[in-house]
């Protein structure tokens, strides 16, 4: 039983999958943050254009 548990703890094959999942999550978070910031900027520009067109 002890050797089975030690063998399981030393097995690193699944580790790369976890690393890819964490990296993918961080990239997705960065993309969402970038799009939110871009959306705010675009919204401000549209508001400014609208204000200049129809005073």
Residue pairs with C-beta under 8 A, 6 or more apart in sequence:
none
